[in-house]
Each structure stands twice: as structure tokens, then as C-alpha cells.
Amino acid sequence: MRTGEPLPAVGEVLAALATGLWHWDTATELVTVDAEAARLLGLPAEPTTLTEAQTRARLHPVDWNEIAGVVGLAVAEDTLAEVRIRIMDERGRVIRTVRSRSKPSYDPETRSFELIGTLQEVVEPTPGTPAGRTAVTGDWRRSREAFLLDAGRALAEARSTAEVLRVAAGLSMPGFSPDGLAVFGVSGDRLTIVGHHGHQPGDEDPFSHMSTVTDYPAAEVVRTGRAVYLSTPEQYKERYPVTWPLAQHFHRQSWAFLPLTVAGRTMGAWMAAFTHPVAFTPDERSVLTTVARMLAQALSRAGVAESERELTDGLQRSMLPTLGPEIPGMSVAARYIPTGGGLQVGGDWYDMIPLPTGRIALVIGDVQGHDVRAAGLMGQLRIALRAYASEGHRPDAVLSRASRFLHGITNGDAEKTDPRFATCLYVEADPATGVLEIARAGHPDPAIRMADGTVLTRPTAGGLPLGIDPDADYPTTTLALEPGETMLICTDGLIETGGHDLETGWQRIRTILEEHKGDLEELADALVQAVHGPSSHHTTGPLVDRREDDIAVLLLSREGESCGCGDTVTVPPTVRRTVLTVAQAEPERIAVARQQLRELLHDWTTADQVDSAVLLVSEMLTNVLVHTDADALLTAEVTGESGGRRMRVEVTDAGDDLPHKRHPGELASSGRGLLLIELLAETWGVDPRGEGKSIWFELYESDGDGSGNGSGGLSEFGSWDA
């Protein structure tokens, strides 16, 4: 039969059954219909030939687009193409729903389809009736579309093979949900079982490592890339008699084996088995085929993600050190948490290096970027720092050499388009004395938690980040870690993650440091959990949530002094102290001194006394810088129990001239320093030293009612803003 020729007389018989005949040839782009088919399309009831455009105008656009997918599936599986179509009138209103069943054929030379089929009207039942939820109504189409959307979303969110299999096992297909699932993979010329559901442990053994040439449906699917549908046990036994005994004892009634195809390559097969008979209509096959495609994509993504995580774990294990050996009199804890994106490995690192002198070096740093290149540079820089430190160089020399090294490897001809830098903090600790020598390259300052829980940031001298200037200098700052104190050094990821800046992020971290009462390992976990929630105790464990930056944390704690009996005695939390040098060339450090004093007095009862102390410190330091050529050394100390503590502040310099009280006029710009001290301090004095002098004052904690010389004295001068 050719297009345009009269249809056979059988059309008259079908017309009596309200069934029309049609013929569509995509090569000629013509559709021939008999009288009944024309009536169903909303045309005069007479045979006619339509163009594709004329036919398309009579069909709902969504259903027209669905026809191509159904036809392609039917050709691939050599089955009938069945689809429901809504017929539209000239005003775009749906006048009826018809079901088309056709046998398509494909001509590879002309790349065209030819379909001969029937059209029959489908009566839509009343919405809400049980019939309205069967597989032959429009409600079935809507439930199918909703199911596929939900299934696609769930499979897209699965991040591992196990999660993908759990999602697949939980899919409830509209009208025909399987109760037995299996996913087969391919390893060489053998089938493997990736996972299964609805079977007992061990049931998969006969199917594991089965050759792909075996007379088994999954093996055939892998070989041919075409689905296999078995509606009855008899069909299974007839087509696959050799392997039927393996499947017989599961007591299933129907099976569907579909290829898992990604980028044109069949990577495995998916089996859906049913305890009730399934006819596998074209609609049901369409759903199964769509799920198989989504399942293949999800398994492929999960496999890539698991490979990346395995690579990440290997990189982390090879690049991050283990903390050891133990440091006499000190404890160390560390955490490294990668960013939540990409390979989950970046440029942050930490290290602990035994030095030839018996001291210990602690290093923490952050290479710019969160990619594989940053991780590679981090590994190279860490090795270089370890080498320079092991040679016995001082902290400033270690960072100077490391900066020259990083500048050399990131500014070569091949790297000029992507130069990198790194921040770094290098601490050389003497376990016997607690002395810390610190060199800093653009990195956040360390923080000290005192024995009573008071937390102070310790401003340290520093230079440019490593790799920017090969001739940069890195001055060294010396601090003392007292017994019972803990030092925190970290990368900015711990501070700024979660939308915080350096100030608000530091307040969050400071609260954790002040309130935590556990050991050092528990404190390290608490700091990390403050950013992203609970995590593993392992320093390299990947986390499931997303973070904006890598996090590296190092904690160093000095234990209490020995009583001579072999036991360790914790220093009573009754003394807190801070020491700071303000050089002639660094007047801006007066502001740092004011901030240090405020942090030292964070829980002082009377705020006016804190303001008084801050004002007096500023006056004393400024006096040294203005009236001498020497640097100033500030020592602030708080002793006693809360509510009755004493604050002593002392500023020492090498100048010989002793300060003396003056009587400035009303418009004088100076000369009021000692008057302020005399008015606001409880006691004060000036002590000459062998070289230089020391001026000091003391304040005693009041009960907050304004009593005492040192309480409320600022009201005459106005508040001092630190």
C-alpha cells in the first residue's frame, strides 16, 4: 500500500467498531486517514490525505512531541507504538482523547519512519473515580509525569552508589512497582552485581562473575544494548532455558532487563522483577526505559564522585602529617577539613617538625586557591618548609627561604598566567620554657587562652604572604606560653566561613575557646563543629556539607608545672598577664595595646575602671614615644579572685628622664598625663631602673557601685574610645 491509495475494505469493518486507520510516511511528510480516523481528528468523515503540519495542528503539542519518543522506543525494541493523543479543535480546545496503536518501521537509507496503525477514542472517566486512576486514562499520564520528575530529582541528588541503589529500591512506579531489583555491572567479560533489593543475602552468588556470553537476559542486554521483556515464566523458560532454573525459585511472574547506557556505551543492566504479571505495554516500557536512563546517569555520576573522594583521601593522607612524637610538657591537636566542593582538597595545611635543637616547629598555612594546583603547591611548599626548618634555620630565615622558593616555582614561564601566593605562620616552641618564637607571612595572628579561660589575640610582627616578594623580610615575635595556657593558630576558613568577617568570626571562635571545658582533642572538634556541625574525629574525614573554604586548625597547650612528685599541678587561674612592645616606629601599636588591655579585662566588674585603665595606658605609651627615643614595654597583670582582683599596669622604657607633674593651662595640649594617673588610679609610681625607668599604676576591682578612687573617675574627662 502506497500513500494516497485507497485503504483496504477492512477499514469499513474497523469503522463499525469506531476504529479508524491511518498511515504516516515521514519521507513524504504525508498522513493518510480513512473516514473514521478523519472524524476522530475533528475533520469531515471522509478519507483524506493531510500534511504533517495539518495533522500536527489537530493534536495537542505535548502529545505530538511524545509521539517521536514512543516511536523511537518501539523501533528499538521491535514492538508496537502506543500513545494517547488529545485532539484539538480550531480554537485550541480538547474535543476528545484517542489511543493510537501502530507498527513502526525505519528505513536507514532515507532515515525515515513509516507507521500504519489505528485510532480509537478513549472515554475519560469522571475525575475521582477508581477508573480515573487506571493506566488507560489521562490521570495515568499525569501520575507518570509526576513520578518521573520525582524519580529524576531523587536520583540526581544521590551522591554515592549506595544512595543511588536505595533511591532505585524506593521508587514506586505508577500502577506496576517491581519488588525485586538488581543492578549489573561489567568487569572485563564478566557481569558483576553492583547492588540488589528484594532478595536475601547470598541470592546474588549464582549471578556474580557470570560471563557476558551466558544465555542470561542481563548478559544479552549488555551484549546487544537492547531491552528484554519477559511477561510470563513460560517466556523466560522458552527464551533462556539454561539459566531459567537460577531464576525459577524466586517465584516472579514478569521481568524487565534494561540497558544502563551512558554516552552511547552500555555500562551494565538493570533488572526489575514482579511477583504479579505485567504486560509491558508501550507506556510501561517507556517509564522503565526512562528510569533506566536516569539510573545509568546517576550511577555514572556516583562512580565519578567516589573516584574523586578516593583520590581526595589519598592526597590528604600523603600530604598531611601525623602529629608525633609527643612533646614533653606540651600537647598538640590538629584538624584539617577540606572545602565542600570539587575534589575536596585545597591549599590549607599544617605541620609539626622536630628541630635539631630539641625544639618543635608548628607550621600552618594557606596556598591561594581550592583546586588541584593549590594542593600540589601546598605539598611542595610544605616539604620545602620542613627541609629549611630541619637545617636549623631561625623562623625568619625559614619563611624568607620559603617565599623565595614559592616565588620561583610559581613565576616561571609556564606559570606566569597563574601565579600563586601563600599565607603562613611559623612557630618555634621550646617545651622546657614555653617560649614561642613566631614569624608570620600575611596569616591571622595566634590567640592564647589563659589558664582561667581568658582569651587574647597576640599581635605579631609579619611580612608579605609567601611568593610575592622573593626578598621579603619576616621579623620574629617572642611570646611565652605559661603553664595551663593554650595557643590557637588557624587558617581564615575557620574564622570567615558562614558569612562572617574577621571580627564577627573571631567572636564566634573566642566564645568556643572561653566556654569549652574538655581536653584538647574535644576543643579541636568543638571549633570545627562551630563552623559546619558534627564531624569525624579524623583530621582528613570528608564531610557531606558544603563549606566556603578549607579549614586547618592547630592547638598547642602547655601543661601545668610539676610538684616534684611526678604529678602535674595545674596553675591556679588567679593570674593573667599580657606583655607588648611598642616601638618608636610603630605608634599604631598603641591601639593594639588598648585592645589587648580590654581583652585582658573582658570580665572586669566596673566598666568605668576598664575605660580608665585604657586611657592611662594610652597616655603612658604616648608619653614614651613623644618624650624619649626609646621603645616602650607594656606589662599588664590581673591577680586575685573575681570581685576583689588587682590590676597592675607597667610601662618601661630606656629613657633616663623621670616624668614630673606639670600644671598645664586651660588651652595646653599636653602635660596632663600624671594628673590623670593621680586622679584615676588607686596607687601609682615611677621607679628608676639601672637603665631607664618604669611608670606603673594599680586599680582594685570594686563592687560596681562607683566607690573607690579608681571608679568613675572618667566622668570628669569623658569616655575614652578604645
N, C-alpha and C positions, 0 to 999 in steps of 0.2 A: 504494500500500500504506500502510495506517494502522497505528499502534501497536495491538497486541493482535490483529490479524487473522492468520489462518493464513499461513505463509510459502509461497511457490510450490513446486511439485513439484521445481524444480531443486535444492532443498535435499537431497532424497534422493540425487541424483547426487553432490553435493558430500560428503555424509556417507560415501558409499562410498570417497571419496578422503581420508577423515579430515579433512575441512574443514567447519567449522561456519559458519553465517550468523548475523549479529546486526544489530540496528537500535537506534540510540540517538538519542532526541529530547530535547535539553536543555530544551525548552519545557515538556514534560510530566514531565521528570525520570524517564523510564521507559526500560528497556533490554529489548528482546525478543530471545530467543535460541532457536535450534532445538535439537533433541535433541543433536546432535554438539557444538555450542557449549556447551551446558549441561554435557556430560561433560567437556569441556576445562576448564571453570571449576570442576570438582570437585563438580558437582551431579548429581542423578539425570538419566539420559539421556532427557529428555523436554522438549518445548517448554515454555517458561515466560516470564513477564514479571517482571523484577526492578526494584526501585527503584535509584536511583543509589547510595544508601547500602549496599544489599545487594551491588551489583556491586563497589563500592569495597572492601568487606570481603574480597573474594576476590582482590584484586590487591595486589601489593607497593606500599607507599606511594610509594616513589621513582618507580616506573613510572607510577603514577596521575598524579603531578604532571607527568611528562614528556609525557603524552598531550595536555594542553592546549597546550603549546608546539608540538608536531608538527602538531596540527590547525590551529592558527592559521597556521602557516607554509604548510601545504597550501592553505588557503583563499586566502591572499595570492598564492600562485604558481599557483593553479588546477591542482594536481597531486594525486596520491594521498597519503594519510597512512599511513605505515608505521612501526610501532613494535613492539619486542619487550617482552613483558609476562611477569613471573614470577607464577604462580598460587600462592596460599597456601591451606593448609587451616585448620581451626578452631583449631589450636594455633599458627598463625603460621609453619609450616614451608613451604618452597617445594616444591611437588609436581611442577611442570613449567614449561617456558617455551614460550609461544606467540607467534606472529607475527600481528599484526593489520594487515590492509590494507583501507582504506576510502576512499570518495569523500565528503568532507565538503561541505556547503553551508551558507551563512549567510543568515539572514533578518534584514535590518537593522531591520525594524519591531518584531519581538519580541526582537531581539538574541539569538537562539538559534541553535544548530548542530543539524544533522541529519546522521547518519552511517549509511551502510549498508555493511557490509563482511564480511570473512571472518576466521576464526580457524583457525590451523594450528599443530600442535605442531612445535617446533624441537628436534631431538635434540642435546643438548650433547655434543661430543666429549670424549675424555679429556684432562684438562689436560696441556699439554706437547707434544701432537701438533701437526703443522702445521695441521691443520684447526681446532685450537683458537685459531688466530690469524686466522681469516678474518672477513669483515665480517658473517657471519650468526650469530655466537656472542656469548655474554656477555663473552668476553675482548675482543672488539672494543669493546664499550661501556666496559669499564674503561680500555682504552688511549685511547679517545676522551676520556673524562673527564680522564685524566691529561694528555693533550695540551692540552686547553682550559685546564686550570689553569696549566700551564707557559707556554702562549702568553699568557694573561692577565697573568701575573706579569711576563713579559719586556716586553710592550707597556706595562704600567703604569710600568715603570722607565725606559723610553726618554724622554730629555729634549729631543730635537730631532727635526725631521722626518727628517733623515738617519739617526738612530738607529732611528726607527720603521721606516723602509724596510729597514734592514739586518736588523732582527728579523723583519719580514714575509718577507724573502727566505730567511731561515734556518729558517722553520717547516717541520717535517716532519710532514705530516698522516698519520694512521694509514691506510695502505693506498692512498692516492691523492695523492701530493705533486705539486703543479704545478712545472714547470721554467721557466715564463715568467710574470712578474708585471708589472703596470703599475698605477699609481695615477693616476687622472684627477681634476683639479680643475675648477672652474668660475670663469671670469672674465667677468662680463657674460653674453653669449650665446655664449661660446666655451669649448671644452674646453681644458684645459692639461694638460701631463704633469708631475705632481709628482715622479715617480720611476719607474724600471723596473728589472727584473732579468731576466737570461737573454736579453738582446738585445745586439746590437752598438751602439756609439756611432753615432748618426745614424739608427738604425732608427725612432726615435720621430718623426722630422720630418714624415712624412705625416699623423700624428695630432695634431700640435700646432696649436692655434688652429682646430680644426675646429668648425664651427657645431653648436650643440646640436640643430638640426633636421635634421642629416645622417642618412642612412639607415645608421647605425652602432650596434652594440649598446650601447657606452658612452653614446652620446648619448641613446639611447632610455631607458636606465636613469636618466639624470639627469632626463629629461623626466617619466617616469612614477613613478619611485621604486620600481619593481618589478624583480626579478632576471631575467636572461636566461640560459638554459642551452642550450648547443649541443653535443650529444653526438657529432656527426659533421660532417665538412666539407660533406657534402651538405645538412645542415640549415642550416649557415651560409650556403652559396651560395643556397639557396632563399629564406631569410628576408631576407638582406641582399645582394642581387646587385650593388648599386652599389659597396659597399666590400669585397666579397669579394676582389677582386684585390689589395687592400692587405695582407690577412692571409694570402693563399694561399702566398706564398713563405717563410713561417715554418715550414711543414710541421707544423703542430699538428693533432691529431686531435679535441680537445674543448676547449670554452671555457666559462667561467662568468664572467658580468659581474654584480656585485652592487652595490647602492646603499650608499654611505657616508652614513649618516643620523645626525644629532645633533640632539636636541631637536625631532624631527619635521621637520627640514629636511635635504634631500638636498644634501650639500656636494661630492659627487663620485661616482666609481665605481671599483671595484676589479676588475681582470681577472686571472683565474687560468687559464693555458693549459697544456694537457697534450699530450705527444708520444704518449701511449697513449690509447686510447678509454676514456671514463668514462661510465657510465650515468646518473650523478647520481641515485642513489636518494634517498629521503627522508632517510635517515641522513646521506648525504654532503652533501646540501643543507643539513641542519641544522648540520653542522660549518662549512661555508662561510659560512652566514649569521651564525653566532656569531662567527667570526673577523672578518667584515666589520664587525660592530657594534663589536668591541673595537678594530679598526684605526681606525675612524672616531673613536672616543673618544680614542685615543692621538694621532692626527693633530691633533685639535682642541686637546688639552692642549699638544702641542708647539708649535702655532701661537701659542697664548696666551703660552707661555713665551718663544718667540722674539721676540714683540712686546714683552714686558716687558724682555727683555735689550736690545733695540734702544732702548727708552725709557731704560733704565738708562745705556747708553753715551752717549746724547745728554745726559742730565742730568749725567753725570760730565764729559763734555767741556766743557759750558757752565759748570759750577760750579767745576771745579778749574783752577788756573792752570798755566802753563808756567813753568819756572824759567829766568829770564834777566832782564836780561843778566848776563854773567859779572861776578863781584865780584873786583876786583884783589886778589891776595894771599890769596884765600879760595876754597873750593869748597863747593858745596851739592848734596845729593842728597835726594830725597823719594820716598815711596811712599804710595799710598792703596789699601787693599784693602777692598772692601765686605763686609758680612756675607753669609753664605751663604743667607739666607732672604729671602722677599718679593721686592721689586724690586731687591735687591742695591744699594741706595743708602741712605745714612743721614745722620747728623748730624756725622760727623767731617770735618774739613777742615784744610788748611794753606795758607799763602800766603807770598809773598815780595814786599815792597813797597819800591821805591826811594823814598827820602825826599828832601825839598828840601835837606837839609844835606849830601847826599852819602853819608850812611849808608844802611844797609839794615835793614829791619824783617822779622823772621821771625815768623810767627804760626802757632799750631797750636791747635785747639780741638775740642770735642765737644758738640754740642747733644743734650739728653736725647731718647732715643727712636731707633728704627730704622725709621721709616716715611716716607711722602711728606711729611708735615707737618714732620718733623725736617729732611728735605733742603731743603724750602722755607725754613725759618727759617735754616738754615745759609747758604744763598745770600744771604739778606737781611743777616744779621749779618756775613758776610764783606765784602760791599760797604760796609757802614757802617764797619767797622774800617779798610778801605782808604781811605775818604774822610777819616776823622778823622786817620789817620796822614799822609796826603798834605797835610793842612793844617799839619803841622809840630808837632802836639801831642806832649808827652812821653809815655812809656809809661804812667804812672799816669793821665794825663788821657785817653788813648785808651781804656783799659779802663773808666774811670768813665763816659765818654760812651756807650760800647757797652753797658754794663749798663743805663743809663737807657733807651737805645733798645730793647733787648730786653724790658725790663720793660713798656715802653709798648705794644709790638705783641703781647705775649702775655697782657696782663691787661685788654684791652678787654672790652666787654660780651659780644662773641661768643666770647671766648677764656677766660672765667673758669672754664669747666668743664675746660679743658685747658691750664693754664699750664705753661710750659717754662723751663728754665734751661740754661746752657751753661758748661762749664769752658773756660779759655783760658790760654795762655802767650804773652806778647808780649815779643820780644827785639829791642832796637835795637843793631845791631852797627856798630862803627867799623872798617872794613877796615884803616885805617892803623895803629891802635894795638892792635887786638884787644880793646878794651874792650867789654863787653856790659852793657847796662842792661836789667834783666828785671823785668817786672811779671806777677804770677800771680793768676789767679782760680780757685781750687779745683782746679787742674790738677796732675798729678805734676811733681815737681821735675826740672830738667835733670840730665844726667850728663856728665862730662868724662872723655875718655880722654886721658891724658897721652902725651908723646912716647915713653915707654918701655913703654906698654901698660897702665899702672896706671889703674884706673877709679874715679872718685869721684862719688858723688851730691853735688850742690851745693844744699844747703837755701837757699831764697829766701823772702823775706817775701811774704805773699799776703793776699788778701781772699776774700770770698764768691764763689761762682760768679756769672756774669753773669745779670742778670734777676731776682734775688731781692730785692735792696735797691737802689732807684734812687739812693740817696745813699751807697753803699758806697765806701770808700777802698781804693786799691791801692798800697801802698808799693813803692818801687823798690829792687832789689838790684843792686849793681855788681860784676861779675866781670871778670877779664882772661883772654882765651884766648891762651895762649902759643903761639909758633911750634911747629908739629908736633902741636898738640893738636886734638881733635875733640869737638864738643858734640853730644849726642843729646837731642832732645825728641820726645815721642811721646804718643799717647793711651793710655788704660788698656787698650784692646783688645790692644795688643802685649804687655802685661805679664800680664794675667789670663786670656787665652784658654787653654783646655786644662785648666781646673780649678785653676789657680794662684791664689794670693792675691798681694797686692802684694809680699810678702817673697820667696816662692819664685819668683814670676815674674821679679822683678828679678834674682835669682841666675842664672836661665837666660839673661837678656839680657846680664848682666855677663860671663858666660863667653864669649859670642859676641864681645863688644867686645874682651875681653882677648886672645883667641886668633886673631882674624882678621888676616891679613897683606895682604889685597888693597887695591884702591883704594876710593874712597868709594862708587861705584855697586855694587861687589861686596859691600861691607859692608851696604848697604841691603838687597840681595837676601838676604844671609845672615840678617839679623834677621827678615825676613818668613818665610823658609823655616823658621826655628826654630819657628814657630807652626803652619804648615799645609803645609809641604812645598814642592816646586819650583813656581815661578810664572813668569809672563812678566816681561820687563824693563819692560813698560809699566806705568805707575803706575795705570792705570784698567782693566787687563785683568780680566774676570770669571773667577773660579776655579770649579772644579767641586765642591770640598768645602765642607762647611758649617762656618761659624765662628760663635762666640757673640757677637761684637761687631765693629764696624768697626775698622780699623787705619789710623792715619796716623802717618808717621814723617818727621822732618826731621833731616838731619845737616849740620853746619857745621864745616868744617875750615880751620884757619889754616896756610898753607904756611910752610916754613922761611924764614929771613931771607936776603936777597941778599948775595952776597960782593962786590958791586960790579962783577962782570964780566958781569952779565946772567943768570947761572945761579942756581938756588935751592939753598941748602945746608940740609939737614935738621939741626935741632938735635940734638946727640948725646943719647941717652936716659940721661943721667947725673944729671939734676936733676929732682926732683919737689917740688911745693910746694902748700900749701893755706893760705888766709887766711880767717879767720872773725871776725866781730864778735859779742860777747855784751853786750847792753845791760843796764842796771840793771833794766829792767822785764821782761827775758826770761831769768830764771835757768834756765828749762827748756832753753835752748840749750847749757848745759854738757854735757848728754847728747849733743846733736848734735856738739859738739866732740870728745867722746870717740870717737864713732862715726867721725867724719872722720879722726881720727888712726889708728884701727885700719885703715881702708881704705887710708890712705897707706902703712901698714907691713904690708900684706897678705902680702908675701913676705919679711919680715924673718926672719933665721935663728933668733934666740932668742926664744921666746915670752915668757920672763920679762922680757926687756928691753921688749917691747911693753907688757906689764902695768905695768911700772914707769913708762914714759912716759905711759900713760893716767892712772895715779894722780897723777903730778906735774902734768899739765895740769889735772886736776880741782881739785887743791889750789890751783894758781896762779890759776885763774879765780875760784874761790870766794873767795879772799883779796881779789881786787879788788872783787867785788860786796859783800863784808861790810865791808871796812875803808875803802872810798873811796866817793865819789859819782859816779865816772866809769864809762864803759863800758870793756870790755876788748877788745883786738885781739889775736887769736891768729895767729901765723905759724909754720908747721911746714915744715921743708925737709929733704929727704934728698939727699945728694950722694955721688958716688963709684960704684965698680963693686960688683956683688953680692959679698958675703963680706967686704968691707972698707969699708962705707959709714959715713957720719957722719949722725946725726940731730940737728938743731938745732931747738929749740922755744923761741919767744919770746912773752911776753905783755906787751903795752904798755898803759899807762893814763895818764890825765892827772893823776893824784894826785901831790902833792909829797912825801908821807911815804914815806921809804925803809923797806923791811922790815928787821927786825933779828931775830937769833936769840934765842929765848927758851928757858927751861928749865922747861917745864911739869911740874907734879906728876903723880903717877900717875893721879889722878882728873880731871885737867884736860880740858876738851872742846876746846881749841884750843891753838895755839902750837907745833905740830909741823911746820908746812909746810917751813921752811928745814932742819929736821933731816932730813926725808925727802929733800929735794933733795940735801943734802950726802952722805947715805948712798947714794942710788940713782944719782945722775948721775956721769958721768966728770968733767965740768967744769961749772961754773955760775957765774953772776954777776948783779949788779944794776948797771945802767947808768943814771945820771940823764940825762934829756933836757932840752931847752930848756923844755918844758912837760911835766911828768910824768916817768915812769921806765919802764924795761924790765927785766924779770927773765927770765933765759934759762938753759937747760941743754943739754948735749950728751951723746949716747950714741954709742958706736962699736960697730959690728956685730962680735960675737965669733964664734968658730968653733962655738958651740953646746955647749962643754964646761963652761960656767959660769965661765970665767976672766974677769977684769976687774972693775973697781969696779962697773960698772953691770949686771952679770949676776947674777941670782939673788938680788938684794937684797930682794925682796919676801917671801922666805920667813920673815923675822922678823915681818912685819906681816900675813901672809895675802894671798891672791889678791884682786885688785880686779876686780869685775864691771862691765864697761862698760855 
